[in-house]
Amino acid sequence: MESRIEKALEKGDVQAAINRLVGALEFKPLNQQLSNQLAGLYFQIDDLVKAGKYWYLKNDKGADEIKAVQEFEKSLGYDPILILRKIMANQSFATNQLSSFQLDILGVLLEIIKEEGKKMPRFLLVLERRVYSRANQKL
């Protein structure tokens, strides 16, 4: 798959490379390297919202990455449920594959939902159990 992405980029066909990366992420949704590459391409074509989505769970973000993540959050009205829905859209990833850093980020969003008194959506229940069982293990 990577060679097809590289070939598309060599030809200057950024959209084809984006399409291939989106497809690759359907099979490997937690592959941060693929997410970073896709985010970089979206950033290159000035789509900060989509770049921010794919950089959201990245550790050690640079200034451009932080700006893109902020645009992503802003596009969703800073609503933690919408942010989680977008991040986890079409994701069948196992929560046990999330890194501690990723779980921490998602845990903060879950806490905001609780603080705002919102009902936890069904699609977040497995994530919520994973985050809180991990937190209890740390104690």
C-alpha positions as CSV (number, residue, x, y, z in Angstrom):
1,M,0.0,0.0,0.0
2,E,2.8,2.4,0.9
3,S,4.3,2.1,-2.5
4,R,1.0,3.1,-4.1
5,I,0.9,6.1,-1.9
6,E,4.4,7.1,-2.7
7,K,3.8,6.6,-6.4
8,A,0.7,8.9,-6.3
9,L,2.8,11.5,-4.5
10,E,5.6,11.2,-7.0
11,K,3.1,11.9,-9.7
12,G,1.8,14.9,-7.7
13,D,-1.6,13.3,-7.2
14,V,-2.2,14.3,-3.6
15,Q,-5.9,13.3,-3.8
16,A,-5.0,9.8,-4.9
17,A,-2.6,9.5,-2.0
18,I,-5.2,10.8,0.4
19,N,-7.7,8.2,-0.9
20,R,-5.2,5.4,-0.4
21,L,-4.3,6.5,3.1
22,V,-8.0,6.8,4.0
23,G,-8.4,3.2,2.8
24,A,-5.4,2.0,4.6
25,L,-6.7,3.5,7.9
26,E,-9.9,1.5,7.5
27,F,-7.9,-1.6,8.0
28,K,-5.4,-0.1,10.6
29,P,-7.4,2.7,12.4
30,L,-4.8,3.1,15.1
31,N,-1.8,3.4,12.9
32,Q,-0.6,6.8,14.0
33,Q,2.1,6.8,11.3
34,L,-0.6,6.6,8.6
35,S,-2.7,9.1,10.4
36,N,0.2,11.5,10.6
37,Q,0.9,11.1,6.9
38,L,-2.7,11.7,6.0
39,A,-3.0,14.7,8.3
40,G,0.2,16.1,6.6
41,L,-1.4,15.8,3.2
42,Y,-4.6,17.5,4.4
43,F,-2.5,20.2,5.9
44,Q,-0.6,20.6,2.6
45,I,-3.9,21.3,0.8
46,D,-5.1,23.6,3.6
47,D,-7.8,21.4,5.0
48,L,-7.0,22.1,8.7
49,V,-10.1,20.5,10.0
50,K,-9.4,17.1,8.5
51,A,-5.7,17.4,9.4
52,G,-6.7,18.1,13.0
53,K,-8.9,15.0,13.1
54,Y,-6.0,12.8,12.1
55,W,-3.5,14.5,14.4
56,Y,-5.9,14.6,17.3
57,L,-4.4,11.5,19.0
58,K,-0.8,12.3,18.1
59,N,1.7,12.7,20.9
60,D,4.1,15.7,20.8
61,K,2.3,17.9,18.4
62,G,4.0,20.8,16.8
63,A,2.6,24.3,16.4
64,D,0.9,23.6,13.0
65,E,-0.5,20.3,14.4
66,I,-2.0,22.1,17.4
67,K,-3.5,24.8,15.2
68,A,-5.1,22.1,13.0
69,V,-6.5,20.2,16.1
70,Q,-7.9,23.5,17.4
71,E,-9.6,24.1,14.0
72,F,-11.0,20.5,14.1
73,E,-12.4,21.1,17.6
74,K,-13.8,24.5,16.6
75,S,-15.5,23.0,13.6
76,L,-17.5,20.8,16.0
77,G,-18.3,23.5,18.4
78,Y,-15.9,22.1,20.9
79,D,-18.5,19.4,21.7
80,P,-16.7,16.4,23.2
81,I,-19.4,14.0,22.0
82,L,-19.0,15.2,18.4
83,I,-15.3,15.2,18.6
84,L,-15.3,11.6,19.8
85,R,-17.8,10.6,17.2
86,K,-15.6,12.0,14.5
87,I,-12.4,10.5,15.9
88,M,-14.1,7.1,16.3
89,A,-16.2,7.2,13.2
90,N,-16.1,4.0,11.2
91,Q,-13.6,2.7,13.8
92,S,-13.8,-0.8,14.9
93,F,-10.6,-0.5,16.9
94,A,-10.1,-2.3,20.1
95,T,-9.7,0.1,23.0
96,N,-6.9,-2.2,24.4
97,Q,-4.8,-1.1,21.4
98,L,-4.9,2.6,22.4
99,S,-1.7,4.0,23.9
100,S,-1.7,5.5,27.4
101,F,-1.4,9.0,25.8
102,Q,-4.4,8.3,23.5
103,L,-6.5,7.0,26.4
104,D,-5.6,10.1,28.4
105,I,-6.8,12.4,25.7
106,L,-10.0,10.4,25.2
107,G,-10.5,10.3,29.0
108,V,-10.4,14.1,29.2
109,L,-13.2,14.3,26.6
110,L,-15.2,11.7,28.6
111,E,-14.7,13.7,31.7
112,I,-16.0,16.9,30.0
113,I,-19.1,15.0,28.9
114,K,-19.7,14.0,32.6
115,E,-19.0,17.5,33.9
116,E,-21.5,19.0,31.5
117,G,-24.1,16.5,32.7
118,K,-24.6,15.0,29.3
119,K,-25.8,11.4,28.9
120,M,-22.9,9.1,27.7
121,P,-23.8,7.9,24.2
122,R,-23.9,4.2,23.7
123,F,-21.0,4.2,21.3
124,L,-18.7,5.5,24.0
125,L,-19.5,2.9,26.7
126,V,-16.7,0.5,25.8
127,L,-14.2,3.3,25.7
128,E,-15.5,4.7,29.0
129,R,-15.1,1.2,30.7
130,R,-11.5,0.9,29.2
131,V,-10.5,4.4,30.3
132,Y,-11.8,4.0,33.9
133,S,-10.6,0.4,34.4
134,R,-7.1,1.6,33.4
135,A,-7.4,4.5,35.8
136,N,-8.4,2.1,38.6
137,Q,-5.4,-0.1,37.8
138,K,-3.1,2.9,38.3
139,L,-4.4,3.4,41.8
